[in-house]
């Protein structure tokens, strides 16, 4: 029996605001949560790569997950990852600590279960070892995180995981519509839903059965992605899809610094551009002008499509 209460729609990969002193800024994080919810998200993905999780201590990862779950206050579900260690023993500690925060699902990073040159058999064996040490009532998911290397799930691994009944959320980063179509096929009639991180393939994937969007651009264009994921079946969304795809090229600019700049300047969130993954000095004046253009185009699109 399928049992998945994770709604379709937009699940932003959350940013972590930092103070100028490089501490987690919980006041700004609270404002960010409210902004996401006001702008139509269906759920929140905390403690992910966009959250700079590889640069957060375990204590910070756990506290951020707890804080987001508490502040969301049942209005939207919250999922979180946060296992960054190489050893499975340390990962068990990390995952169970995140689970104890009460988040609605704990998300496993697909590149943590095996090294890049190790086989799928080793990967699945290590997955089973992790599952044996995570309480059976903890709902789980997957994130094909690109760092430190991207491990895209194969048909066999997706099918085995879906059939286990323990997985509910799959953030796909394959950027490959055939791979997404395969995943949707083997996940059908199971708990596991697929959320696409790639804008260029998003509309086609939604038509094939993807549950929604979980990607970088929800940190600036939540409302437009909500419109696309909500109404794609009832209206022709190809123009909106094309527009969002062109805008998404800014992901390659200076992320997540540029997203923090956007939210601080244009969405009135008291967020510094401070990051741990890269220096905010890399956000040049030209890059800022490109973000300014993104904002103007986004507001014009909102008037047209909302």
Secondary structure, DSSP 8 states (H G I E B T S, - for coil): -------SEEEEE----B-TTSSB-HHHHHHHHHHHHHTT-SEEEESSTTTTGGGS-HHHHHHHHHHHHHHHTTSSEEEE-----SSHHHHHHHHHHHHTTT-SEEEEEGGGSS-TTS-HHHHHHHHHHHHHTS-TTS-EEEE---SS------HHHHHHHHHHT-EEEEEE----HHHHHHHHHHHTTSS-EEEE--STTHHHHHHHT--EE-SGGGGT-HHHHHHHHHHTTTS--HHHHHHHHHHGGGHHHHTTHHHHHHHHHHS--------SSS-GGGS-HHHHHHHHHHHHHHHHHHHHH-
